[in-house]
């Protein structure tokens, strides 16, 4: 399978002439179906009370639906003009909004099956981000990943990765690795210093970005001569009182995302195409409340309920399935994603969600590779860190991996593309 266009390496550095336009909970985006708000949820961690507030916000201000993003955040759509103040007040009361200057920089993904160490690390990094004036210079696309050592979120092209928490990572829980962009090596620090080292890495990027003068949004966009260097990073850490060792080469672990189903005491739940009605969301919150451990929104548009697995609340899984949510492995939905499409996006050339549902109902979508339906060549929301089948709407119909394919033939063509192509080995 050819490399996805948006994942191809650049021949020349990006030169940004403006700031990024990523929406937030305070900076609403005008879409064809109304305004859109993106609520950042560091590490995907939500209490049941916060989840309930998000459901109320979708009903009170939006179209009654919630969308999960590829960074573990939640979007509200169909918002009315003039609702911003009321929405902000509701979210702020639930602890879902920091100071306005930091609202869009809290882009943190974390291993959704990780233990208490990862949760504490998320909380500390978020605290440091929201307390630092320098961090407000980050774009809304700069991404932190806190990986528990298994290598799941480390595969999502983060700008700064903190890897390891002692559960099988070979460092006993007292050391973590900090990686700058896609570097082959890393810097090792005490686990307690991991969040602060991650923030210092982001500040190092901002200094390099200022020196480059090209206004890059992400580490990969730094031009030659301004790339981040592990040796320089070690010196910066030392100046901040953090002892660090440089590791020139690291064998990075790799793990597939959690599939729908039971994972020990946790249950992974998949909403088809990452979109839930508020009634479905309430069922999720109710089961999470009965389990007692909150919710974790994942970067794969699923939700992990930490206490709802093998010994979860009686009837919880049945209630979720009755609500139309996927709670077990297999089935066609676990590797099908789509952008917003029509009617919500003005740039989209098709109602990709409706088309995806029509094809999935033909039961031809099980396969080795995920498929992503894109309404235009921008390919918003496509899978990260993996090969994927590239289905794009054009003015003349759909193209499958760059080949025009009639809609009537899509089901069979997708099956062939997903089952005859071998995914590349993890990097």
C-alpha positions as CSV (number, residue, x, y, z in Angstrom):
1,X,0.0,0.0,0.0
2,X,1.4,3.4,-0.8
3,X,2.2,5.8,2.0
4,X,-0.8,8.0,2.9
5,X,-0.3,11.4,1.3
6,X,-0.5,13.3,4.6
7,X,2.1,11.0,6.2
8,X,4.7,11.5,3.4
9,X,7.9,13.2,4.4
10,X,8.4,16.8,3.4
11,X,11.0,17.9,0.8
12,X,11.1,21.4,2.3
13,X,10.0,22.8,5.6
14,X,6.6,24.3,6.1
15,X,6.5,28.1,6.4
16,X,3.5,29.2,8.4
17,X,2.2,32.7,7.7
18,X,-0.5,32.6,10.4
19,X,-1.3,30.9,13.7
20,X,-3.2,27.6,13.6
21,X,-7.0,27.7,13.4
22,X,-7.7,24.7,15.6
23,X,-11.0,25.2,17.4
24,X,-11.4,25.1,21.2
25,X,-14.1,25.4,23.8
26,X,-13.7,29.1,23.7
27,X,-12.6,29.6,20.1
28,X,-15.6,28.2,18.3
29,X,-15.4,27.2,14.6
30,X,-18.1,28.1,12.2
31,X,-19.1,24.9,10.3
32,X,-22.0,24.3,7.8
33,X,-24.1,22.7,10.6
34,X,-23.5,25.5,13.1
35,X,-20.6,26.3,15.4
36,X,-18.2,23.6,16.7
37,X,-16.5,23.5,20.1
38,X,-13.6,21.2,20.8
39,X,-13.1,20.4,24.5
40,X,-9.6,19.3,25.4
41,X,-9.5,16.4,27.8
42,X,-5.8,15.8,28.8
43,X,-5.2,12.1,28.8
44,X,-8.8,11.5,27.9
45,X,-9.5,11.5,31.7
46,X,-13.1,12.3,32.6
47,X,-15.0,12.0,35.9
48,X,-18.6,10.8,35.6
49,X,-19.7,14.3,36.7
50,X,-17.7,15.9,33.9
51,X,-19.1,13.4,31.4
52,X,-22.6,14.3,32.5
53,X,-21.9,18.0,32.0
54,X,-20.7,17.3,28.4
55,X,-23.9,15.5,27.7
56,X,-26.0,18.4,29.0
57,X,-23.9,20.8,26.9
58,X,-24.6,18.8,23.8
59,X,-28.4,18.9,24.5
60,X,-28.5,22.5,25.7
61,X,-26.3,24.2,23.1
62,X,-25.7,21.7,20.3
63,X,-27.3,19.1,18.1
64,X,-27.5,16.5,20.9
65,X,-24.4,14.6,19.7
66,X,-20.8,14.2,20.9
67,X,-17.9,13.4,18.7
68,X,-14.7,11.7,19.8
69,X,-11.5,13.0,18.1
70,X,-8.3,11.3,17.1
71,X,-6.6,13.0,20.1
72,X,-9.0,11.8,22.7
73,X,-11.0,15.0,22.9
74,X,-14.7,15.7,22.6
75,X,-16.4,17.9,20.1
76,X,-19.9,19.5,20.2
77,X,-21.5,20.4,16.9
78,X,-24.5,22.4,15.8
79,X,-23.9,25.1,18.4
80,X,-26.0,28.3,18.0
81,X,-24.5,31.7,17.5
82,X,-24.1,33.5,20.8
83,X,-23.9,30.4,23.0
84,X,-20.2,30.8,23.8
85,X,-20.6,32.4,27.2
86,X,-23.1,29.9,28.4
87,X,-21.1,27.0,27.2
88,X,-17.9,28.3,28.8
89,X,-19.7,28.8,32.1
90,X,-21.1,25.3,32.1
91,X,-17.7,23.7,31.2
92,X,-15.8,25.9,33.7
93,X,-18.1,24.8,36.5
94,X,-17.2,21.2,35.8
95,X,-13.4,21.8,35.8
96,X,-13.2,21.4,32.0
97,X,-11.7,24.8,31.2
98,X,-8.3,26.3,32.3
99,X,-7.4,29.9,31.9
100,X,-8.3,31.1,28.3
101,X,-4.7,31.4,27.2
102,X,-4.0,27.7,27.9
103,X,-7.3,26.2,26.7
104,X,-6.0,25.0,23.3
105,X,-2.5,23.8,24.3
106,X,-3.7,20.9,26.5
107,X,-3.2,18.3,23.8
108,X,-2.1,15.3,25.8
109,X,-2.8,11.6,25.0
110,X,-2.1,8.8,27.4
111,X,-2.2,5.0,27.4
112,X,-5.9,4.4,28.1
113,X,-5.2,1.1,29.9
114,X,-2.4,2.6,32.0
115,X,-2.3,2.5,35.7
116,X,-2.2,5.2,38.5
117,X,1.3,6.3,37.5
118,X,0.1,7.4,34.1
119,X,-2.9,9.2,35.5
120,X,-0.7,11.1,38.0
121,X,1.7,12.0,35.2
122,X,-1.2,13.4,33.1
123,X,-2.5,15.5,36.0
124,X,1.0,16.9,36.7
125,X,1.8,17.7,33.1
126,X,-1.6,19.5,32.7
127,X,-0.9,21.5,35.9
128,X,2.5,22.5,34.6
129,X,1.2,23.4,31.2
130,X,-1.6,25.6,32.6
131,X,0.8,27.3,35.0
132,X,3.4,28.2,32.5
133,X,3.2,31.5,30.5
134,X,5.7,30.2,27.9
135,X,3.4,27.2,27.0
136,X,0.7,29.6,25.6
137,X,3.0,29.9,22.6
138,X,2.3,26.3,21.5
139,X,0.0,25.7,18.6
140,X,-3.2,23.8,19.1
141,X,-1.6,20.9,17.1
142,X,1.4,20.3,19.3
143,X,1.0,16.9,20.9
144,X,2.3,15.3,24.1
145,X,2.1,11.5,24.7
146,X,2.3,9.8,28.0
147,X,2.9,6.2,27.3
148,X,2.9,3.5,30.0
149,X,5.6,1.5,28.3
150,X,3.6,-0.6,25.9
151,X,4.0,1.7,22.9
152,X,0.4,2.5,22.0
153,X,0.2,6.3,22.1
154,X,3.9,6.6,21.4
155,X,3.0,5.5,17.8
156,X,0.7,8.6,17.2
157,X,3.4,11.0,15.9
158,X,3.6,13.0,19.1
159,X,5.9,16.0,19.4
160,X,7.1,15.0,22.9
161,X,6.8,11.5,24.3
162,X,7.2,10.3,27.9
163,X,7.5,6.5,27.9
164,X,7.5,4.0,30.8
165,X,5.8,3.5,34.2
166,X,7.4,0.3,35.5
167,X,4.8,-2.2,34.3
168,X,7.0,-4.4,32.1
169,X,9.0,-1.5,30.6
170,X,12.3,-2.7,32.2
171,X,13.0,0.5,34.2
172,X,11.4,-0.5,37.5
173,X,9.0,2.4,37.6
174,X,11.7,5.0,38.6
175,X,12.9,6.1,35.2
176,X,11.2,7.2,32.0
177,X,12.3,8.1,28.5
178,X,11.6,11.5,26.9
179,X,11.6,11.6,23.2
180,X,11.8,14.7,21.0
181,X,9.6,14.3,17.9
182,X,10.5,11.1,15.9
183,X,14.1,11.0,17.1
184,X,15.8,7.6,17.1
185,X,17.2,8.2,20.6
186,X,15.8,9.6,23.8
187,X,16.8,11.2,27.1
188,X,16.3,9.2,30.4
189,X,15.2,11.0,33.5
190,X,13.7,10.1,36.9
191,X,10.1,9.2,36.6
192,X,9.1,12.0,39.0
193,X,10.8,14.5,36.6
194,X,8.9,13.2,33.5
195,X,6.2,15.8,33.3
196,X,8.5,18.7,33.9
197,X,11.0,17.4,31.4
198,X,8.1,17.2,28.9
199,X,7.3,20.9,29.5
200,X,10.9,21.8,29.1
201,X,11.0,19.9,25.8
202,X,8.1,22.0,24.6
203,X,9.9,25.2,25.6
204,X,13.0,24.0,23.8
205,X,10.8,23.6,20.7
206,X,9.4,27.1,21.1
207,X,12.9,28.5,21.3
208,X,14.0,26.6,18.2
209,X,10.8,27.8,16.4
210,X,11.6,31.4,17.2
211,X,15.1,31.0,16.0
212,X,13.9,29.4,12.7
213,X,11.5,32.2,11.9
214,X,9.2,29.9,10.0
215,X,6.5,29.7,12.7
216,X,6.3,25.9,12.8
217,X,3.4,24.3,14.7
218,X,5.1,20.9,15.3
219,X,8.6,19.5,15.9
220,X,8.6,17.8,12.4
221,X,8.2,21.2,10.8
222,X,11.4,22.7,12.2
223,X,13.8,23.4,9.2
224,X,17.3,22.0,8.8
225,X,19.7,23.7,11.2
226,X,17.1,24.2,13.8
227,X,16.1,20.5,14.7
228,X,16.0,19.6,18.3
229,X,19.1,17.8,19.6
230,X,19.2,15.4,22.5
231,X,22.6,16.7,23.7
232,X,21.3,20.3,23.9
233,X,18.2,19.0,25.7
234,X,20.3,17.2,28.3
235,X,22.1,20.6,29.0
236,X,18.7,22.4,29.3
237,X,17.5,19.8,31.7
238,X,20.6,20.0,33.8
239,X,20.2,23.8,34.0
240,X,16.7,23.2,35.4
241,X,18.1,20.8,38.0
242,X,17.0,17.6,36.2
243,X,19.7,14.8,35.9
244,X,19.4,13.1,32.5
245,X,21.2,10.5,30.5
246,X,21.3,10.5,26.7
247,X,20.4,7.3,24.9
248,X,21.4,7.6,21.2
249,X,19.4,4.5,20.1
250,X,16.2,3.1,21.6
251,X,14.2,0.1,20.6
252,X,10.8,1.7,20.8
253,X,7.9,-0.6,21.8
254,X,4.8,-0.9,19.7
255,X,1.3,-2.0,20.8
256,X,-2.0,-2.0,18.9
257,X,-4.8,0.2,20.3
258,X,-7.2,-1.6,22.7
259,X,-9.9,-3.4,20.9
260,X,-13.5,-3.2,22.0
261,X,-14.0,-5.7,24.8
262,X,-12.8,-6.7,28.3
263,X,-9.2,-5.9,29.2
264,X,-8.8,-7.2,32.8
265,X,-10.9,-4.9,35.0
266,X,-11.4,-2.4,32.1
267,X,-14.0,-2.4,29.3
268,X,-13.3,-0.7,25.9
269,X,-16.4,0.6,24.3
270,X,-16.6,1.7,20.7
271,X,-19.2,4.1,19.3
272,X,-19.6,3.5,15.6
273,X,-17.6,6.3,13.7
274,X,-16.8,7.9,17.0
275,X,-20.2,9.7,17.3
276,X,-22.7,9.3,20.1
277,X,-26.1,10.7,20.8
278,X,-26.5,12.3,24.2
279,X,-28.7,9.3,25.3
280,X,-25.9,6.9,24.4
281,X,-23.4,9.2,26.3
282,X,-25.6,9.1,29.4
283,X,-25.6,5.3,29.3
284,X,-21.8,5.4,29.2
285,X,-21.7,7.8,32.1
286,X,-24.1,5.7,34.1
287,X,-22.1,2.5,33.7
288,X,-18.9,4.4,34.5
289,X,-20.5,5.7,37.6
290,X,-21.6,2.3,38.7
291,X,-18.0,1.0,38.1
292,X,-16.7,4.0,40.1
293,X,-13.6,4.8,38.0
294,X,-14.6,7.5,35.5
295,X,-14.1,7.3,31.8
296,X,-11.1,7.6,29.5
297,X,-11.6,8.8,25.9
298,X,-9.0,7.3,23.7
299,X,-7.3,8.6,20.5
300,X,-8.9,5.8,18.6
301,X,-12.4,7.2,19.1
302,X,-13.4,4.7,21.8
303,X,-14.0,5.0,25.5
304,X,-12.3,2.9,28.2
305,X,-14.3,2.3,31.4
306,X,-11.6,1.3,33.9
307,X,-13.8,-0.5,36.4
308,X,-16.4,-2.1,34.1
309,X,-14.5,-5.1,32.8
310,X,-14.4,-8.6,34.1
311,X,-15.8,-7.7,37.5
312,X,-17.8,-4.7,36.3
313,X,-21.4,-3.7,37.3
314,X,-24.1,-6.2,36.6
315,X,-25.9,-5.5,33.4
316,X,-23.5,-2.7,32.4
317,X,-22.3,-4.3,29.2
318,X,-25.8,-5.3,28.2
319,X,-27.0,-1.7,28.7
320,X,-24.2,-0.4,26.5
321,X,-24.9,-2.9,23.7
322,X,-28.6,-2.1,23.9
323,X,-27.7,1.6,23.4
324,X,-25.9,0.7,20.1
325,X,-22.4,0.7,21.4
326,X,-19.8,-2.0,20.5
327,X,-18.4,-3.8,23.6
328,X,-16.7,-6.9,22.0
329,X,-14.0,-7.7,19.5
330,X,-14.7,-8.5,15.9
331,X,-17.4,-6.9,13.8
332,X,-17.0,-4.3,11.1
333,X,-16.9,-1.1,13.2
334,X,-13.7,-1.6,15.1
335,X,-11.5,-0.4,12.2
336,X,-13.7,2.0,10.2
337,X,-13.3,5.8,10.7
338,X,-14.6,8.8,8.8
339,X,-14.3,12.6,8.8
340,X,-17.3,14.8,9.5
341,X,-18.4,14.9,5.8
342,X,-21.6,16.5,4.6
343,X,-23.6,18.3,5.8
344,X,-21.3,19.6,8.6
345,X,-18.3,20.4,6.5
346,X,-18.4,22.8,3.6
347,X,-15.3,21.3,2.0
348,X,-16.7,17.8,2.0
349,X,-17.8,16.3,-1.3
350,X,-19.9,13.5,0.2
351,X,-21.9,12.3,3.2
352,X,-19.1,9.9,4.1
353,X,-20.7,8.7,7.4
354,X,-23.9,7.7,5.6
355,X,-21.9,6.0,2.9
356,X,-19.7,4.2,5.4
357,X,-22.8,2.9,7.2
358,X,-24.3,1.7,3.9
359,X,-21.1,-0.2,3.0
360,X,-20.6,-1.6,6.5
361,X,-24.1,-3.1,6.5
362,X,-23.0,-5.2,3.6
363,X,-20.7,-7.1,6.0
364,X,-17.6,-6.7,3.7
365,X,-15.5,-4.5,6.0
366,X,-13.7,-6.9,8.2
367,X,-10.0,-6.9,7.4
368,X,-6.4,-6.5,8.5
369,X,-6.1,-2.7,7.7
370,X,-8.3,0.1,8.9
371,X,-10.2,2.1,6.4
372,X,-10.8,5.9,6.6
373,X,-13.5,7.7,4.7
374,X,-12.5,11.2,3.7
375,X,-14.9,13.8,2.3
376,X,-12.0,15.7,0.6
377,X,-8.3,15.5,-0.1
378,X,-7.4,17.0,3.4
379,X,-8.2,13.6,4.9
380,X,-9.1,15.0,8.3
381,X,-9.0,12.6,11.2
382,X,-7.2,9.7,9.4
383,X,-5.5,7.0,11.6
384,X,-2.1,7.7,13.0
385,X,0.9,5.5,13.4
386,X,-0.3,2.8,11.0
387,X,-1.0,2.0,7.4
388,X,-4.6,2.5,6.4
389,X,-6.9,2.1,3.3
390,X,-7.3,5.6,1.9
391,X,-10.9,6.3,0.6
392,X,-11.4,9.8,-0.6
393,X,-14.4,11.6,-2.1
394,X,-13.8,13.5,-5.3
395,X,-16.1,15.6,-7.5
396,X,-16.5,12.4,-9.7
397,X,-17.0,9.9,-6.9
398,X,-14.7,7.9,-4.6
399,X,-11.1,7.1,-5.1
400,X,-9.7,4.0,-3.2
401,X,-5.9,4.4,-2.7
402,X,-5.9,6.8,-5.6
403,X,-8.0,4.7,-8.0
404,X,-11.5,5.8,-9.0
405,X,-13.9,3.2,-7.7
406,X,-17.7,3.1,-8.4
407,X,-19.8,3.2,-5.2
408,X,-21.5,-0.1,-6.1
409,X,-18.0,-1.8,-6.1
410,X,-16.7,-0.2,-2.9
411,X,-17.6,-3.1,-0.6
412,X,-15.8,-5.7,-2.6
413,X,-12.9,-3.4,-3.3
414,X,-12.4,-2.5,0.3
415,X,-12.4,-6.1,1.3
416,X,-9.7,-6.8,-1.2
417,X,-7.6,-3.8,-0.2
418,X,-7.8,-4.6,3.5
419,X,-7.1,-8.4,3.3
420,X,-4.5,-8.6,0.6
421,X,-2.2,-5.8,1.8
422,X,0.3,-6.6,4.5
423,X,0.6,-3.8,7.1
424,X,4.1,-2.5,7.5
425,X,6.2,-3.6,10.5
426,X,6.1,-1.1,13.4
427,X,8.9,1.4,13.3
